Structures are given as structure tokens and as C-alpha cells.
Amino acid sequence: MRALIQRVTEAEVRVAGATIGHCGAGLLILVCAMPGDTEETAEKLALKIAKLRIFSDAAGKMNHALLDTGGSALVVSQFTLAADTSRGNRPGFSAAAAPPEAERLYLAFAGALAALGPKVETGRFGADMQVSLTNDGPVTLWLDSET
């Protein structure tokens, strides 16, 4: 799986003008399932993200994780994280998992993260979504489940 995480003071996702998911201080997590990913992959990535020490302590050092802060998360599916831009000007997305499998793993990831304790809300798989956020820091990290 691949994830782009952003530390936020707030984030929301809208579909057709209606807010369907939001979070306060915490993380916006854009997630893409890749071929070969499993529920175990989703669980391991959720645990890694929940334990990443990217929130500041009293001294301003990044020493706290989402689990330490009591923050929340907004998880949004984003197959474009699998873009292959090596040929031409139009990205290819064949490196993303097929939609039925991708949706299952996206929901498994969100469920695994929620099971660890944070409040988790989601976007709508396959929908045309508008995501807004206030990036805190800014802190933005790219994670692959292989690393």
C-alpha cells in the first residue's frame, strides 16, 4: 500500500457539496492499494502511521504520535498515488489494485487504524471528492508498505 500523510489542524472531504468526512487536529491520509497488498499489509501500514512521531512535544520536537495526541484521522482513497509518469504526458494507473480489491483494502486500512484508537472518518471510494485541509507545519510524508 502507498500512503501520503499530512499533519493537519483540520481536513474535510465533500461529495456533491455535502461533507461526508472530517477530522480536527490529526492526519489526512490518502491511501492507494497496490497489487499484492493484503489485509495484513493494511494493518501494518495503519500501525506504522499511528505510531509515527510527527507531532510536536512541549519543546517543539516531533516526539509524539497520533496515538499519543488523541488526534483524529481522515482517510481518503486515492488511486492516483500509483501513477506511472515515465512515458509520455498522460499518467498510467495500472500499478493500482483493481477497484473491488482496492476498496476492500482501503476499508481494511481505515478499520485497522480505528481499531488502534483514533477517531477515523473516510471519504467515499470511487466518488469524485473535494478534499480541503489546513496542513500543520507543513508536515507531509510519503509511505510505502514495503519501506
VMD Tcl script that draws the C-alpha trace (Angstrom):
set ca {
  {0.00 0.00 0.00}
  {1.03 3.55 -0.52}
  {0.02 6.47 1.66}
  {0.55 10.19 1.64}
  {0.02 11.57 5.12}
  {-0.36 15.19 6.07}
  {-0.39 16.54 9.60}
  {-3.41 18.83 9.73}
  {-5.24 21.16 12.05}
  {-8.40 20.20 10.17}
  {-9.49 18.43 6.99}
  {-12.73 17.53 5.27}
  {-13.95 15.65 2.23}
  {-17.07 16.58 0.27}
  {-19.09 14.74 -2.35}
  {-21.65 16.69 -4.39}
  {-21.29 19.62 -1.99}
  {-22.03 17.59 1.16}
  {-19.38 16.95 3.80}
  {-19.07 13.18 4.25}
  {-15.97 13.05 6.43}
  {-13.84 15.40 8.50}
  {-11.21 15.50 11.20}
  {-9.78 18.07 13.54}
  {-6.14 18.07 14.59}
  {-4.53 14.88 13.35}
  {-3.84 13.34 9.97}
  {-5.24 13.41 6.48}
  {-4.24 10.07 4.96}
  {-4.50 9.48 1.22}
  {-4.30 5.72 0.57}
  {-3.72 3.60 -2.53}
  {-3.84 -0.19 -2.59}
  {-1.38 -1.89 -4.92}
  {-1.47 -5.37 -6.48}
  {-0.30 -7.96 -3.97}
  {-1.43 -5.99 -0.94}
  {-3.34 -7.88 1.76}
  {-5.27 -7.08 4.91}
  {-2.04 -7.72 6.79}
  {-0.38 -5.05 4.65}
  {-3.18 -2.63 5.53}
  {-2.89 -3.41 9.26}
  {0.90 -2.96 9.29}
  {0.67 0.37 7.46}
  {-2.06 1.58 9.84}
  {0.11 0.71 12.85}
  {3.17 2.40 11.34}
  {1.22 5.61 10.67}
  {-0.44 5.61 14.10}
  {2.98 5.33 15.77}
  {4.88 7.83 13.60}
  {6.28 10.52 15.83}
  {5.40 13.58 13.76}
  {3.57 15.72 16.32}
  {5.45 18.26 18.41}
  {6.13 17.94 22.11}
  {6.38 20.91 24.51}
  {9.91 21.63 23.25}
  {8.75 21.73 19.62}
  {10.39 18.42 18.66}
  {8.49 15.79 16.72}
  {8.25 13.26 19.55}
  {4.55 12.42 19.65}
  {2.45 10.09 17.51}
  {-1.22 10.26 16.62}
  {-1.86 7.69 19.36}
  {-0.18 10.00 21.90}
  {-2.06 13.14 20.93}
  {-5.62 11.84 20.85}
  {-5.90 13.27 17.34}
  {-8.23 12.04 14.62}
  {-7.75 10.93 11.03}
  {-9.49 11.40 7.71}
  {-8.73 8.52 5.33}
  {-9.36 9.08 1.63}
  {-8.80 6.58 -1.20}
  {-6.58 7.92 -3.97}
  {-5.59 5.58 -6.79}
  {-3.56 8.34 -8.41}
  {-0.79 7.68 -5.88}
  {0.07 4.72 -8.13}
  {0.64 6.96 -11.16}
  {3.33 5.96 -13.62}
  {4.61 9.09 -15.34}
  {7.63 7.50 -17.01}
  {6.15 7.52 -20.52}
  {4.59 10.47 -22.24}
  {2.43 13.09 -20.61}
  {-0.54 11.00 -19.54}
  {-0.06 9.07 -16.28}
  {-0.87 5.38 -16.22}
  {-2.55 3.76 -13.24}
  {-2.03 0.05 -13.87}
  {0.07 -0.15 -10.70}
  {-3.07 0.42 -8.58}
  {-5.08 -2.55 -7.34}
  {-8.30 -3.37 -9.19}
  {-11.26 -1.39 -7.79}
  {-13.04 -4.18 -5.85}
  {-9.79 -5.24 -4.15}
  {-8.69 -1.63 -3.65}
  {-11.95 -0.73 -1.92}
  {-11.73 -3.75 0.38}
  {-8.16 -2.89 1.38}
  {-8.92 0.81 1.78}
  {-11.71 -0.05 4.20}
  {-9.47 -2.58 5.95}
  {-6.84 0.12 6.43}
  {-9.38 2.59 7.86}
  {-10.78 -0.11 10.15}
  {-7.33 -1.14 11.36}
  {-6.45 2.46 12.16}
  {-9.72 3.00 14.02}
  {-9.15 -0.22 16.00}
  {-5.95 1.35 17.36}
  {-7.96 4.13 18.99}
  {-8.13 7.30 16.91}
  {-11.42 8.61 15.62}
  {-11.38 7.82 11.88}
  {-13.65 9.13 9.16}
  {-13.42 8.31 5.47}
  {-14.17 9.57 2.02}
  {-16.30 7.59 -0.44}
  {-14.43 5.07 -2.57}
  {-14.69 5.81 -6.29}
  {-16.50 9.11 -5.83}
  {-15.46 12.47 -7.23}
  {-14.35 14.05 -3.96}
  {-13.20 17.51 -2.97}
  {-10.69 17.43 -0.13}
  {-9.71 20.52 1.84}
  {-7.18 20.76 4.61}
  {-5.06 23.03 6.69}
  {-1.61 21.45 6.65}
  {0.13 21.87 10.01}
  {3.83 22.57 9.75}
  {3.65 21.73 6.89}
  {4.36 18.09 7.56}
  {3.77 15.73 4.63}
  {5.21 12.21 4.34}
  {5.10 9.54 1.64}
  {4.99 5.93 2.86}
  {5.10 2.64 1.02}
  {4.22 -0.52 2.90}
  {7.46 -2.01 1.58}
  {9.59 0.54 3.49}
}
mol new
graphics top color blue
foreach p $ca { graphics top sphere $p radius 0.5 }
foreach p [lrange $ca 0 end-1] q [lrange $ca 1 end] { graphics top cylinder $p $q radius 0.2 }
display resetview
